[in-house]
Amino acid sequence: MELKVDRLEAHLKAHPLPPACLVAGPEPLLVLEAADAIRAAARSQGILDREVFEAEGQRELDWNALESSFRSPGLFCSRRLVELRLPTGKPGVEGARVISEFCADPPADVVLLVTGGDWSMKHAGKWSQAIGSAGLVVIAWAVKPHELVGWIERRLRAKGVAASADAVQRLADRVQGNLLAAAQEIEKLALLSHDGVLDADRMDALVADAARFDVFRLLDAAMNGEAAHVSRMLAGLRAEGEVVPALLGMIVKELQRAAAIARVQARGGNLAAEFKAQQIWESRQAPYRRALSRHPVSQWEQFVARAAVVDQAAKGRAAGDPWVLLERLLLAVADARARSLLAS
């Protein structure tokens, strides 16, 4: 069965958890929330034992270990939740076989939750069809610009916040399609708003300007591969009177983080442990994974070195406009084809 994200919670309340669930899509917030809803349903049904398998970078997942886990009884609980995380959304030939065979004859004591960090029609196959036949498939498609107002209005209503059409539109304009920012603002509104309907003026008074061109959103755009957005945000930062040295501290830190993770990925190490060591939690990992798939480890080290050149230019110790140099650096991070800009 295939369900829309907004129907999942009601379905889980009305039905027992099926043997297999697939949650995937290009919208990280919705994927995370859907997976959390399934985990919560598992706990409410007494499924307390949880085991996680993750396909990390270039290292092949041990499909034999996963297969053995399916057939091994849990140590402390009668039922177990086994999570399979596929950042690319593709299990490969061997993984597709293991998943399909599980769904054809699922053990009574195991619920399989497969999550994917990306999804399109090319990801689907017999393995995802097998999950759909045995259980649930939930694809978290990105919220389109014309759908954002409705998405925000429904989420406000679910949190008990009544808002006028103008107020909802004002919030949509401010978050600029950033669902995580919208979700955070709605959580705050649920705490701060009182009885009555929020109008546009009251919304302005309560909501932080999440669409402000800040360095955190700039880095997200670069990591997510949104080159046009990078250029627009840099222009906004410059227009607001920001200076390059004020931005570089966070940018260098994030590039160094990415380089460290890339080194672990290149040697087939434990990416989950490195993300934890770098204090990049699960809800924030998707942009890094996309960026890591675009560049080899040597390129990340060059990005860090290039940031030092930008810093020198910003301090008048090297030639070049620091804003232009910074834009070239972040465009190269966002798009591998733009790496040639760093040679100019």
N, C-alpha and C positions, 0 to 999 in steps of 0.2 A: 504494500500500500504506500502511495506517495502522499505526503501531507505538506501543506503550506506551513511556514514557520508559525504564523499566528493562530493556527489550529492545533498545534502540538500539545500545548498545556492542557486544553480541555479534553483532548483525546486520551492523554495519559491518566487523567483523573477518572475517566469513565471505563478504561480498559486495563487489564493486566499488561505488564511489560512483555513484549514479544521476544522471541529468542535472538533477534538480530535487529540492529538499527544502524542506519547510515545518516550522518549529518555532515554536509559539506557545502562549500560555496565561497564566493569571493568577498563576502561581507563578514569580517572577523567577529564583530560584536554579536551578530545574529547566530553565527556558528557556535560561539562560546555559550550564549544563553540557551540555545536549544540543547546542547550537550549537557549543560548544567541541569536543565529540566529533566532530562533522562536520568542523570545521576541521582537527582532528588527523588524521582519516582522509584528508582531501584532501592534507595534507602528506606522509603516508606513501605516497601514491600518486603523488607527484611533482608535485602541483598547488601551485606556490609563488607564482604571481602572484595577487593578490587586489585586487578593486575593490569599493568600498562606496558604495551609494546609500541615502540616508535621507530619508524623508518627515518633515519637521520642522514641527510646529505648523500654522500656517495657510498656510505657503508650499507651493505645489503642486510636487511632485517633477517633474523634467524627464524625462518618460517617453520622449521622443524620444532623449535622451542615453542612457538605459538600453537602448533598442531598438538604437541604433547600436553600443553596446558589445557587445551580443550578437553582432553580425555583424563586429566588428573583430578581427583576429588579435592575439594577445598579443605584446608586444614581446620578451620574454625567455623565455617558457615556452610549451610546446606546448598546455597546458591551463590554464584560469583558473578561479578561484572568484569569482563575482560575488554579492555580498551585497546584498539588498534589505531594509531595516529599516522595518517598519511599526508604529510604537508603538501605533496604534489598532487594528491588525489588519485594517484595511480599505483596499484599494488604490483604491477608486473605480472608475468605469466604464472610464476610459482605462487605468488600471493593470491591471484585470482582463483587458482585451483583450490588453495586452502580455504578461502572464504566460501567458495561455491560448495565444496564438500561439507563444510560446517552447516551451511544453510539447508542442504539436502537431508541431513540427519542430525539436527542440533541436540547436544547433550541436555538432559533435563535440568542440570544444575548450573548452566552457563548462559549468561546474556552477553552477546557480543555487541559492542558499540564501536563503530568505525567512524572516525572523523577525518575530514579532508580540508586543507587550507585553500583549495582552489577547486573550481568545477566548471565544466562546460560540456557540451554534448559529446565531445571527443573522449571525455573521461568515462562515460557510461559504457557498460559492457555486460556480459553474462553474469559477472560477479555481483554487480550492483542490482541487476534484475533478480538474482537469487536472493539478495537481501530483501528486495521489495516483495518477493513471494513469501518469504518467511516472516517478515516483520515490517519495519517502517523505513522509508526513505524521505529525508527532509533536506531539501536544497535551499540554502539561504542566499537567494539572489540579491544582488545589490539593489538598494532602494533607488529608483530612478528620480531625477529631479522633480518631475511632475507628481510623484507619489509621496514626496517628503512631507508636505503639509498634512496629508491624511495620516501618515505614519506618526507624526508628532501629536496630532490631535487624539488619536487612539491611545497612545502611550500616556498622555496627560490624563485622559479620562480614566484609564486603568489605575492611575495613581491617585485618583480622587480630586484632580485639579480641573476646574471648569475655566475655559478661556474663550474669549471672543475670536472670531475668524481673523480679525486684524492682529490680535496678539499672537495667534499661532503662526501667522505669516511672518511676523516680526522675528519670532524665534527661528523659523526656517531660514530667513535671510541671514541671521547672525551665525548660524552653525555651518552654513555653506556646504551642506551635504555630509558633514562629519557626524556620523551616528553616535560615536562614543561621546563627543562633546554634547550632542543633543540629549543623550541619556543622562549624562551627569547634571546638566542644567535642569532636567525634569525632576530628578531626585531632589535637587535643591528646592525647586518650586514646591514640591510636595511638603517640604518642611516649613517653608517660609510663608506660603500663601494661606489665607484664611477664608472664611466663608465669603461667598459672592463670586462673581465672574471676573477673571483677570482681563483688563483691557490692555491696549497697546502701551499706554503710559505706565501702567503698573508693571507690565512685563519688562519695560526698559529699566525700571527701578530695581527689579529683582534679579535680572539675568546679566551675568558677566558677558562681555563681548567676546564670545567664543570664536567669532570669525576674525578676530584681530590677527594681524600677520605676525605671529610670534615664532621664535626659533624652533619650538617643539613641533609645530605644524609644518614648518619648513623642512625639518629633518624627516618627518613622516612622508612628505611628498617626494623627497629625494629617494628614500628607501623603497617607497611603493612604485617608483618608476614613472612618476607624474611630472615629466619634464616641463610641460607648459605651465603647470601650477607652480613649479619652482621659480621660474622666471617672474611670474606674476607676484608671488609672495615677496621675492627679493625687491622688486620695484616698490611694493607697498611698504616694506621695512625701511627702505631708503627714503621714501617720501615722508615717513613718520619721524625721520630724524635720527634713526638708529645709526650706530657706527660699527664698522666691521669688527674691530677688536671685541666689542661687547657680545657679538654673536659667536666668535670663533671658539671660545672656551667650551661651550656645549657641543659645537660641531666637531671639534677635535676629539672630545671624549667619546662621542658616538662612533666616529670613524675608527678610533682605537679599539672600541668594543667589537665592532664588526670585524676588524682585522684579527683580533684574538679568537673570535668564533670561527672565522675562516680557516685559521691555522689548525684548530681542532678538527674541523670538517675535513680538511685536506689529508690529515693523517688517520682518518676513520675513527676519531675519538667519540666520546659521549657528548653529543650536542646538548642534550637536556641538562646535564650537569654543568656544562659551560654557561648555558643561558642562566642557570641558577646562580652560578658564581659571579656572573656579570650583572645580577639583579635585574634581569629582563624577564618578567613574569609571563605566563602563558598568553594572557590577553594582549600582550605587546609583541609577541614573537613573529607574527605573520609578516610584517614589513621587513624585518631582518632576513627572514627566510627567502623572500622574493629577491632582496638585494644580493644575498649570497649566491643565488642561482645565476646571477648576471655576470659576476666577476670572479676570477681565480684569486687565491690568497695573495699572490704577488701584486695584483692590482690594488688590493686594499692597502697594502703597505705603501704603494706609490701615492694613494690618496692621502694617507697620513703625512707623507713627506711633502706633498703639494700644499697641504694646509699650512705647513710651516712657511712656505714661500708666500702665501697670502698674508700671513701674519707679518712677515718682514716688509711686504709692500705697504700694509696698513700703517706700519710704524715709520715709513719713509726710508727704510734701509734696503729696499729693492725696487726695481723699476716696475711700472705697471699700475693700473687703476685697481685697487683692491676689490671693489665691487664687481668689476668685470672678471677678475681672477676667481673670485668666490663663486660667481655664477657658472663659470666654466667647470669648476671643480664639482659643484653639485649637479650640474647637468650630466657630467660624466658618470657620477654615481647613479643617477636616475636612468641613464640610457647608455648601454655599452657602445653604441655607435658614436656617441659624443666624446669618447675618450681621446679622439684626435684633437679636440680643442685644447687639451692640456699641453700639446706640443707647440701651440702657437703663442 
